[in-house]
């Protein structure tokens, strides 16, 4: 357990050198690096706080902007709704007007078609009635339609009032008998005799054919006329059909 | 049996002899300095650092914090001295596991040298802080009768410091040597491990005691100054 004082002094020097070396190569650099890092972290924290503050400001700014945008959006939406309602109303009115117009047009077309139909019906009915009447008379009474028409006309001549008879007899023009069908010689004789006997004695009678008389016969002189034909019957048929149409139309409108 | 590396003389020139204590001390110094230089030449201040830098930072921060806790003062002034004491003794003891190596701390010359360093450093730190007169007044407090006891205390604690470290490390070496001759396999290994633990604890104890002595030399004066200030302010009341 001896102390070698030379070694002691050498170790003291060695230790002091070690202190200097470690101070130079260990403590100073490490502490400097740590302080620098501390400073860097502090700076970064400050930057982060600054950025956070800026971010908060931006958030507030954007919130205000978002609020404004929302208000503007609501306003635009309200305006758009009002505009849409207005346009809807206008379009509805327009559509309604157009509909009315089309309805009027349609109704006019219906009326026209109806008239055309009635005219066509009238013509066909006349022909058919004439044929049916002719056939029915022939089958039932063994009689000719022309004969019956002439008979009926002669009966009508017999019942002519005085005023008509006078105006017919006093007229200067020739007396004309128009018929829808051709009259046979016997029928012409019968008609001529009946006219001479009941209306105008000793007058000459002219005979013509006129298909538009609808199975009828017409006497005319100086603007005075006497006639019998199917027009009255056809008018009655027309009236009946029109009544049938008018009873269907309200039912459709209700549907 | 060689129990002190002082006795291993490697080179002799007149009265000066180069013994194993000095050579192994140089080895420890070289190892510490080289490691420090290698790691600290590429230090980074960013948050991504190397493992070695991390190790050194942990070491330095640990010593730094220990000094702060013991002295309640800013540790910057004491760090190189106390830190070097710890690192030197710890490394010297740690290398004991290498066969053929003998810890320089197992030499009474080394521990005496370190104790003398502490013996000198304590008043030096006190004087640099308070001035020579204020520091020397510490020895005659609370009364001049205490001067011999204070002086004896200074010397004895230095002696205790030296002998404690020497005894512990030397005893470890001796015990291993004795056990090797008795039971060559298992026990020496256990004792070697125990020696490592003892070595680290001794390094810690040496450094802590040195710091305590230095701290007592500096804070005692501060405390006495505080008392003086208080007594000066009391008469006004």
Interface residues (C-beta under 8 A of the other chain):
Chain A: X1 X2 X3 X4 X5 X6 X7 X8 X9 X10 X11 X12 X14 X15 X16 X17 X18 X19 X20 X21 X22 X23 X25 X26 X27 X29 X30 X31 X32 X33 X34 X36 X37 X40 X41
Chain B: X4 X6 X15 X16 X17 X19 X21 X22 X25 X26 X29 X32 X33 X36 X37 X40 X43 X44 X45 X46 X47 X53 X56 X57 X60 X61 X64 X79 X80 X81 X83 X84 X87 X88 X104 X107 X108 X109 X110 X112 X113 X114 X116 X117
